[in-house]
Amino acid sequence: MKQINVVGAILIENGKILCAQRGAEKSLPNLWEFPGGKIEQGETPQEALVRELEEELLIEVEVKPDQFEHTVYEYDFGTVHLTTFICFLEKGTPKLTEHIEVRWLKPEELNSVEWAPADIPAVEKLISEGITI
């Protein structure tokens, strides 16, 4: 089984979290996720997250050094190792380049969208613990 190491941003602004919906033509079509992507050779997870958010949403972020959650989930296309980090917007407004929609949701509103399975443990942690900065 292919091992895929990815990072996701729990991007917080004004007590809300940025949630992104995957496109219909992608794997996991129309499901919601924390924006991010694959870690490339030689990158730290935090560096990968900064790069991915610049590429996907055209924004600059501050990434907190400690991981928020780590999840391993077996999809039919491979095993995803997802590490999420708390992030804060430093520059820009999220623009859609790969996702079809983004929403800013409070922790208690996160269950209003259908999440990709690998993201669910972080969603549940955010709902139960709220946002701790």
LUMDOLO-841976 format. One line per field, with one value per atom (N, C-alpha, C): y, z negated, x; residue number from 1. Coordinates in pm, whole numbers, plus 50000, padded with zeros to 5 digits. Example, Ala and Ser with C-alpha at 12.3 -4.5 7.8 and 13.67 -1.06 7.14 Angstrom:
v 49431; 49550; 49670; 49775; 49894; 50003 .
w 49220; 49220; 49220; 49292; 49286; 49213 .
u 51319; 51230; 51320; 51285; 51367; 51290 .
resi 1; 1; 1; 2; 2; 2 .
END
This chain:
v 49880; 50000; 50125; 50216; 50341; 50425; 50478; 50564; 50711; 50791; 50930; 51020; 51101; 51192; 51330; 51374; 51504; 51587; 51716; 51810; 51886; 51928; 52006; 52124; 52236; 52359; 52377; 52390; 52434; 52586; 52654; 52798; 52873; 52950; 53016; 53166; 53224; 53370; 53407; 53497; 53544; 53429; 53328; 53217; 53118; 53133; 53041; 52970; 52855; 52769; 52759; 52771; 52761; 52615; 52585; 52450; 52460; 52360; 52365; 52242; 52263; 52152; 52110; 51980; 51923; 51925; 51935; 51936; 51799; 51798; 51674; 51581; 51636; 51554; 51497; 51535; 51488; 51359; 51295; 51184; 51242; 51163; 51210; 51329; 51313; 51424; 51488; 51620; 51706; 51695; 51618; 51613; 51735; 51765; 51881; 51837; 51929; 51899; 52026; 52005; 52117; 52134; 52256; 52274; 52237; 52190; 52149; 52060; 51965; 51876; 51791; 51734; 51639; 51709; 51638; 51683; 51637; 51731; 51697; 51664; 51593; 51553; 51674; 51659; 51764; 51871; 51865; 51965; 51916; 52009; 51976; 51984; 51922; 51936; 52082; 52163; 52304; 52378; 52350; 52412; 52371; 52243; 52194; 52268; 52291; 52359; 52502; 52573; 52711; 52712; 52622; 52616; 52581; 52478; 52434; 52546; 52618; 52724; 52841; 52867; 52971; 52928; 52798; 52748; 52735; 52677; 52644; 52762; 52845; 52951; 53092; 53100; 53228; 53314; 53248; 53318; 53284; 53370; 53344; 53320; 53218; 53181; 53165; 53174; 53136; 52999; 52903; 52767; 52746; 52707; 52675; 52551; 52547; 52438; 52299; 52288; 52157; 52109; 51979; 51923; 51925; 51942; 51939; 51795; 51723; 51586; 51512; 51380; 51295; 51176; 51153; 51047; 50961; 50832; 50739; 50678; 50690; 50639; 50566; 50445; 50366; 50392; 50458; 50476; 50368; 50359; 50259; 50296; 50423; 50467; 50469; 50444; 50444; 50478; 50469; 50502; 50646; 50728; 50869; 50889; 50956; 50998; 51149; 51194; 51336; 51397; 51500; 51577; 51716; 51758; 51891; 51983; 52111; 52215; 52335; 52401; 52528; 52634; 52715; 52820; 52949; 53059; 53190; 53263; 53329; 53404; 53526; 53541; 53657; 53756; 53703; 53792; 53728; 53809; 53763; 53718; 53692; 53637; 53508; 53398; 53271; 53283; 53237; 53235; 53090; 53059; 52923; 52896; 52806; 52762; 52612; 52536; 52391; 52345; 52419; 52380; 52448; 52394; 52454; 52548; 52538; 52628; 52628; 52742; 52747; 52812; 52770; 52829; 52849; 52959; 52982; 52935; 52831; 52773; 52776; 52800; 52788; 52640; 52606; 52464; 52388; 52449; 52379; 52364; 52431; 52421; 52321; 52263; 52179; 52058; 52006; 51890; 51925; 52051; 52090; 52054; 52006; 51964; 51820; 51753; 51613; 51609; 51561; 51562; 51438; 51454; 51340; 51259; 51127; 51044; 51075; 51104; 51130; 51257; 51351; 51478; 51467; 51362; 51354; 51354; 51282; 51290; 51433; 51513; 51651; 51733; 51708; 51776; 51746; 51617; 51578; 51639; 51648; 51710; 51858; 51926; 52069; 52091; 52004; 52017; 51995; 51892; 51859; 51956; 52003; 52088; 52236; 52266; 52405; 52444; 52572; 52621; 52666; 52604; 52648; 52701; 52825; 52892; 52910 .
w 50000; 50000; 50000; 50088; 50100; 49972; 49921; 49802; 49848; 49803; 49848; 49724; 49712; 49598; 49636; 49566; 49596; 49470; 49491; 49382; 49409; 49302; 49313; 49217; 49261; 49182; 49111; 48980; 48903; 48892; 48996; 49010; 48934; 48834; 48743; 48764; 48773; 48777; 48711; 48615; 48543; 48486; 48432; 48369; 48465; 48595; 48695; 48767; 48826; 48891; 49039; 49123; 49268; 49309; 49375; 49425; 49577; 49647; 49792; 49854; 49960; 50026; 50151; 50160; 50274; 50399; 50514; 50640; 50675; 50762; 50802; 50880; 50948; 51031; 50952; 50826; 50744; 50672; 50613; 50524; 50405; 50342; 50233; 50280; 50390; 50450; 50356; 50356; 50284; 50131; 50079; 49933; 49885; 49758; 49697; 49629; 49623; 49563; 49507; 49425; 49387; 49502; 49557; 49674; 49641; 49742; 49726; 49842; 49816; 49924; 49885; 49988; 49967; 49920; 49835; 49791; 49896; 49949; 50051; 49986; 50061; 50014; 49958; 49837; 49777; 49702; 49704; 49634; 49495; 49401; 49274; 49298; 49212; 49229; 49229; 49143; 49136; 49265; 49322; 49449; 49561; 49562; 49664; 49654; 49532; 49512; 49562; 49531; 49580; 49733; 49795; 49942; 50001; 49947; 50001; 49992; 49881; 49867; 49958; 49985; 50083; 50222; 50256; 50389; 50405; 50305; 50317; 50292; 50194; 50152; 50169; 50213; 50237; 50110; 49998; 49869; 49801; 49706; 49622; 49481; 49417; 49283; 49187; 49059; 48951; 48904; 48899; 48856; 48716; 48623; 48488; 48496; 48416; 48431; 48394; 48299; 48253; 48331; 48365; 48436; 48346; 48409; 48339; 48330; 48443; 48449; 48558; 48541; 48645; 48666; 48791; 48824; 48935; 48926; 49033; 49081; 49212; 49266; 49397; 49409; 49532; 49629; 49739; 49851; 49954; 50058; 50162; 50245; 50247; 50326; 50247; 50116; 50034; 49890; 49807; 49666; 49645; 49598; 49574; 49429; 49412; 49280; 49276; 49208; 49204; 49070; 49078; 48959; 48974; 48875; 48879; 48780; 48817; 48737; 48727; 48613; 48597; 48675; 48754; 48835; 48820; 48849; 48848; 48977; 49031; 49155; 49130; 49212; 49200; 49313; 49434; 49549; 49653; 49709; 49819; 49772; 49870; 49849; 49929; 49868; 49943; 50076; 50182; 50318; 50361; 50434; 50481; 50605; 50592; 50709; 50730; 50622; 50633; 50571; 50475; 50408; 50477; 50453; 50515; 50420; 50291; 50193; 50066; 49996; 49862; 49771; 49645; 49545; 49417; 49348; 49214; 49115; 49037; 48944; 48802; 48706; 48565; 48533; 48430; 48397; 48385; 48325; 48306; 48437; 48545; 48676; 48770; 48727; 48817; 48869; 48792; 48837; 48942; 48984; 49084; 49226; 49243; 49374; 49365; 49480; 49483; 49505; 49404; 49402; 49465; 49523; 49565; 49441; 49448; 49329; 49249; 49317; 49244; 49159; 49197; 49124; 49001; 48993; 48888; 48746; 48716; 48577; 48534; 48623; 48589; 48570; 48656; 48643; 48507; 48470; 48342; 48224; 48235; 48129; 48117; 48231; 48231; 48169; 48202; 48148; 47998; 47951; 47808; 47725; 47781; 47703; 47739; 47851; 47897; 47950; 47969; 48022; 47904; 47888; 47786; 47855; 47825; 47895; 47800 .
u 50086; 50000; 50089; 50058; 50133; 50116; 50228; 50226; 50231; 50136; 50126; 50129; 50235; 50250; 50200; 50096; 50035; 50018; 50002; 49978; 49849; 49784; 49661; 49667; 49612; 49612; 49480; 49486; 49370; 49390; 49344; 49367; 49259; 49302; 49209; 49213; 49094; 49081; 48949; 48955; 48836; 48753; 48820; 48750; 48687; 48715; 48662; 48776; 48743; 48841; 48808; 48911; 48890; 48876; 48766; 48736; 48727; 48785; 48791; 48728; 48649; 48581; 48658; 48685; 48756; 48668; 48731; 48658; 48602; 48502; 48434; 48525; 48629; 48717; 48836; 48851; 48963; 48927; 49030; 49000; 48923; 48842; 48754; 48669; 48596; 48523; 48421; 48424; 48328; 48335; 48429; 48444; 48522; 48506; 48571; 48699; 48795; 48925; 48986; 49089; 49174; 49273; 49286; 49373; 49518; 49588; 49727; 49765; 49855; 49896; 50014; 50078; 50187; 50314; 50388; 50520; 50620; 50699; 50798; 50932; 51016; 51149; 51224; 51278; 51359; 51282; 51151; 51069; 51031; 51021; 50957; 50806; 50726; 50580; 50535; 50596; 50557; 50592; 50711; 50750; 50654; 50616; 50523; 50389; 50344; 50215; 50221; 50329; 50345; 50342; 50418; 50424; 50289; 50223; 50094; 49988; 49984; 49883; 49912; 50041; 50076; 50028; 50049; 50011; 49860; 49793; 49650; 49557; 49591; 49498; 49557; 49682; 49750; 49755; 49787; 49796; 49928; 49967; 50083; 50033; 50090; 50045; 50162; 50128; 50219; 50173; 50265; 50233; 50289; 50204; 50251; 50341; 50449; 50546; 50496; 50405; 50362; 50240; 50240; 50125; 50002; 49887; 49758; 49709; 49716; 49666; 49742; 49755; 49813; 49718; 49683; 49588; 49646; 49625; 49660; 49529; 49502; 49377; 49405; 49353; 49370; 49256; 49292; 49198; 49228; 49145; 49171; 49294; 49335; 49450; 49580; 49574; 49695; 49664; 49767; 49754; 49800; 49709; 49738; 49778; 49892; 49940; 49920; 49816; 49780; 49821; 49905; 49942; 49883; 49805; 49745; 49816; 49820; 49883; 49790; 49792; 49721; 49800; 49729; 49790; 49711; 49779; 49715; 49747; 49647; 49662; 49750; 49855; 49943; 49921; 49893; 49880; 49790; 49702; 49617; 49479; 49393; 49260; 49255; 49207; 49206; 49133; 49200; 49144; 49132; 49026; 49004; 49089; 49186; 49263; 49246; 49228; 49210; 49079; 49029; 48904; 48787; 48666; 48548; 48475; 48506; 48444; 48527; 48528; 48583; 48480; 48481; 48392; 48471; 48440; 48494; 48387; 48420; 48323; 48376; 48286; 48320; 48337; 48415; 48433; 48300; 48200; 48072; 47994; 48037; 47970; 48039; 48150; 48230; 48154; 48060; 47983; 47878; 47870; 47771; 47815; 47939; 47988; 48037; 48051; 48096; 48247; 48318; 48464; 48525; 48644; 48725; 48760; 48758; 48778; 48905; 49016; 49142; 49135; 49048; 49036; 48945; 48864; 48762; 48819; 48929; 48980; 49016; 49074; 49107; 48979; 48878; 48748; 48686; 48686; 48627; 48701; 48834; 48915; 48881; 48868; 48833; 48695; 48599; 48464; 48465; 48538; 48536; 48621; 48732; 48823; 48813; 48751; 48749; 48885; 48906; 49032; 49118; 49233; 49328; 49451; 49483; 49593; 49710 .
resi 1; 1; 1; 2; 2; 2; 3; 3; 3; 4; 4; 4; 5; 5; 5; 6; 6; 6; 7; 7; 7; 8; 8; 8; 9; 9; 9; 10; 10; 10; 11; 11; 11; 12; 12; 12; 13; 13; 13; 14; 14; 14; 15; 15; 15; 16; 16; 16; 17; 17; 17; 18; 18; 18; 19; 19; 19; 20; 20; 20; 21; 21; 21; 22; 22; 22; 23; 23; 23; 24; 24; 24; 25; 25; 25; 26; 26; 26; 27; 27; 27; 28; 28; 28; 29; 29; 29; 30; 30; 30; 31; 31; 31; 32; 32; 32; 33; 33; 33; 34; 34; 34; 35; 35; 35; 36; 36; 36; 37; 37; 37; 38; 38; 38; 39; 39; 39; 40; 40; 40; 41; 41; 41; 42; 42; 42; 43; 43; 43; 44; 44; 44; 45; 45; 45; 46; 46; 46; 47; 47; 47; 48; 48; 48; 49; 49; 49; 50; 50; 50; 51; 51; 51; 52; 52; 52; 53; 53; 53; 54; 54; 54; 55; 55; 55; 56; 56; 56; 57; 57; 57; 58; 58; 58; 59; 59; 59; 60; 60; 60; 61; 61; 61; 62; 62; 62; 63; 63; 63; 64; 64; 64; 65; 65; 65; 66; 66; 66; 67; 67; 67; 68; 68; 68; 69; 69; 69; 70; 70; 70; 71; 71; 71; 72; 72; 72; 73; 73; 73; 74; 74; 74; 75; 75; 75; 76; 76; 76; 77; 77; 77; 78; 78; 78; 79; 79; 79; 80; 80; 80; 81; 81; 81; 82; 82; 82; 83; 83; 83; 84; 84; 84; 85; 85; 85; 86; 86; 86; 87; 87; 87; 88; 88; 88; 89; 89; 89; 90; 90; 90; 91; 91; 91; 92; 92; 92; 93; 93; 93; 94; 94; 94; 95; 95; 95; 96; 96; 96; 97; 97; 97; 98; 98; 98; 99; 99; 99; 100; 100; 100; 101; 101; 101; 102; 102; 102; 103; 103; 103; 104; 104; 104; 105; 105; 105; 106; 106; 106; 107; 107; 107; 108; 108; 108; 109; 109; 109; 110; 110; 110; 111; 111; 111; 112; 112; 112; 113; 113; 113; 114; 114; 114; 115; 115; 115; 116; 116; 116; 117; 117; 117; 118; 118; 118; 119; 119; 119; 120; 120; 120; 121; 121; 121; 122; 122; 122; 123; 123; 123; 124; 124; 124; 125; 125; 125; 126; 126; 126; 127; 127; 127; 128; 128; 128; 129; 129; 129; 130; 130; 130; 131; 131; 131; 132; 132; 132; 133; 133; 133 .
END
